[in-house]
Amino acid sequence: MAESGSLRLEALAERYWQFLRHEFPLTALLAGQPNDEPTMFREAPSDVERRADRAVDMLAELSGIPLAGLSFQERNTHRLLRRELDDLRQVRDTAAHLRPWLLPAGPEFNTIYFANATQLADTAAAQAYLARLATLPAYFRDVEACLQAGTERGLRYPRAVLQAALVNIRAAVAAAAEELPWFGPFRRCPAAVQPSVQLQAGRARALIEQSIVPAVRALADFMEQALLPRARDSIACTDEPQGAAFYAFWVGHFTSVAMEPAQIHALGLAEVARLEAEIATVAAQAGFAGDVDGYRRHLRDAPAFYAPSAEALLARAQALAKRIDLKIPSIIGHLPRACYGVQSIPPAAADKLPLAYAQPSSADGGSPGIFWISSLPQRVPVYVLPSLALHEAWPGHLMHIALMQEMDALPMFRRANFTKYSACLEGWAMYCESLGQDLGLYRTPHEEFGRLDMEMWRACRLVVDTGIHLHGWSRDRAIDYMAARLALSRQAIEAEVDRYIAMPAQALGYMIGGLKFRELRRRAQARLGASFKLRDYHDQLIAAGAVTLPVLDEVIDQWLDRHAA
């Protein structure tokens, strides 16, 4: 008897997960299924070639499994598996691996992220971490090999990107070994007093000093000596060989919808116009009728809107997070087992990193989620804190990802590979900012302005990203466009624009995803009327897991059909 399509799909999904475990060891570690070997990153040119070849083989096998006969959930798995395999192929075909991201989250940040996610409960864990640390210098050499291969193909980075990336990467190793993030797990280790753990800590300190720091500096030297002299002054990725295909790939990847860059640009302009009108209304409520620019200057310049220190900002964010936690059960029925904390981004890294970001909890429960907030209070006006907390912590990224990690009925790749679904993750987090209205968190016009300003920020991204990479905007034009519409400091806007230059299309998924989540809520309210329950709706959204926006559309439509029946 022939094996059913369901069984063949299940087997292929499991083999794909085992493939991912080997190719992306950090993903496996964070999913609670680390490999036996210590390697954390495989990013050499040969690694990408091998992945693409294997993906082509698995795509052929997947094509032999017909959708007919599969359940609704299985059809979604089929579609998502095809997307992920095709992405692996396209990374090679567009030479994306030969122009790796260097800013704001470059290779040094990736290894720091790994260190920050590590908890050492005992000597065995300390030994395992030490073995993993020892593999990091090879990763930095692999990144250099990709950059070298890209240079040989005629690829060049924008000068502005390289200069900012060099500042970041050199700052990452500018302190003593025991103060660097890679040593952080030993500082946090509850068993640090044990002689055996102290022995591993000493070895880690030596490894950081003698191997990791020199490897990071060698990568920086290569960037400065081999890449910077031939850097280009233009900033559009489409100015590069295969640039148009490269940009089209990332637009599709990060938005997950079939929209051309020109359509996205037009959507951005329309959303900016809508938000300008809403902001004008809030400015009038704050006493600045007809003077939005004056209101922005007031918010930007008045000391009352900024915490006096990093410690004060952190304390305020921590108190706000607990205030939000108290209200969560009123809008979400199924809560995760994981917990989270709030910490300050180290000052050395804060200048070039976002105002805040989320570091998910590990799937095995070994490390909590962390809502990272900038240690530079002049960059984070307090009126944006409600939006930031809702987006990054609960019910945003940290809750969303923690719940996905607990979805035992889904194939493992769908639980662990959530970073591949930017529009879904960022769309949910953006939608969570609007939930502050349902929860009564925006208590002043200034905090409501903070929500709208954050949304305007994402709408501007649609205009600026496509403006740069499709329409040839200059860096100054992009900065001026955002500065005229946002209360962010000029410094913060410059860092944002550099991010869009360095990571083409990465910022597009936020607004496109956020609009989709709002559209789905309106659709559900229209169809269900008085029987619409916000908790049930949110539980259905989250239960979909990390998916493309078209799949999410179908998930909600099926739920609405079942509800109506």
C-alpha positions, 0 to 999 in steps of 0.5 A: 500500500502506498504511503499516504501524503500525510505520512510523507509530509510528516517525514519530510518535515522532520528530515527538514528539521534535522537538516535545520538543526545541523545547518543552523545550530543556534536555532536548534539550541534556542529550540531546546534541541542542541546538536552534540557538536559545539558549532554554533554558526555555519555561514561559509560560502560552502555551507550556503552552497550545500544548503541550497543543493539540499533544498533543491532536492527536498523541493523536488520531493515536496512537489511529489506530495499532492495537496489533495488529501492533506488536512488544512493544517498539513496544507499550511505545513506544505506551503510553509515548507516550500517557502523555506526551502525556496528561500534557501535556494534564493539566498545562493542564487541572489548571492545574498550570502556574499553580502551578509548583514553588517549593521545594525546586527552584524556577526558580532551581535549574532554571537552576543545574542547567543551569549545573552541567551545562555544560562549556566546552571552547573559545571556541565553547562559551563563546559558545553558553553566553553566548547561553543565559545571556542567555535566562534572565531571560525564563524568570524573567519567564515563571514570574512570568506563570504565578504571576500568572495563577494568582493571577487564578484564585484560586490561593494558595500555603501561607505556609510554602512561600513563606517557605522559597522566598523564602529560597532564591531570595534566597540564590541571588543573594547572592554576587558574580557570579563566585561564583554558579553561572551563572559556574561553567562559566567557573571549570571551563573548561580553556581559561579562559586563552585571551583569547577565552574570557576575553572571554566570561567578562567578558561573562558576569559582566556579564550575570549582574550586570546581567540575571540577578541583577535578574531573580531578585530581581524574581521574589522581589519579586513573590512577596513582594509579590503572593503572600505577603500572600494566602498561605494557612495551610492546606497541602493542595493539595486546598484550592485550586481544582481541587485534587482533580484536581491531586493526582490527576494528580500521584499518577498521574504520579509513581507510574505505577500506578492507586492511590488516595491512600487506598490509598497511605496504607494501604500506607504505614502497613503499611510503617512497621509492618514497618520498625519491627520490623526497626529494633528488631532492628537496635537490639538488635544495636547494644546497645539492645534494647527502646530504639529511641528511645534508639538514635536519640538515640545516633545523632543526638547522638554526634559520632562519627557526623558528619564534622567538616567539609564537606571531610571528609564529601566525602572520605569520600563520594568514597572510598566511591564508589570502594569501591562502583565496585570491586564493581559488575561482580559485580552488573551486566554491562553498564556505561556509558561515562560516568563521574561525580564527587562534589562538595559542594552549595554552602553557600548552597543546601545548607540547603533541598536534599536531603542528596544528589542526582544530576546525570546526565552529558550524553548527548554525554559533554561533562560527567560525572555528579555525585553531590552531597553536602550541605556541611552535615555535621550533616545527613548522619550518616556511617552513611547514606553507603552508602545515599546513594551507592548511591541517587544514584551507582552503581548508582543514578541516575547509572549508570541514566541513563547506560545509558539515554542509550546505548540507541540502539535506543529512540526518542529520547524514551524515552532523553531523557525519563527524568525523567517516570518517577519511580517507575521511576527512584526505585524502581531507586535505592531497590532499589539501597540494598538491593543494599548487602547483596549487596555487603557494604557494610553492615558495622556495625549502624549502617550497616544502621540507616542503610539501614532509616532511609532506607527508613522515610523513604520509607515515611513519605512515603506516610503524610505526603504523603497525610496532608497532601493527603488527610486534612488533616494539619497541618505540625506533625503531619506533622513529629511523625509523622516525627520519632518514626520517623526519626533525621533531625534536626528541621531536616531533617524540617521541610525534607522536610515542606515539600517534600511540601507544596510538591510534592504527590505527588512523593515517592510514587514512591520507595517504590512503585517500590522495592517493585515492584523487590523484588517483581520480583526475588522473582518472578524468583527463584521462577520461575528457581530455581537458574538465576537470575543477579543480573547477568542480572536487573539487565541486563534491568531496566535494558534496559527504560529509563525506563518505567511500573511496569505496563510494567516488569512486562510486560518482566520477565514476557516475559523470564521467559517467554523464559528458561523457553522 
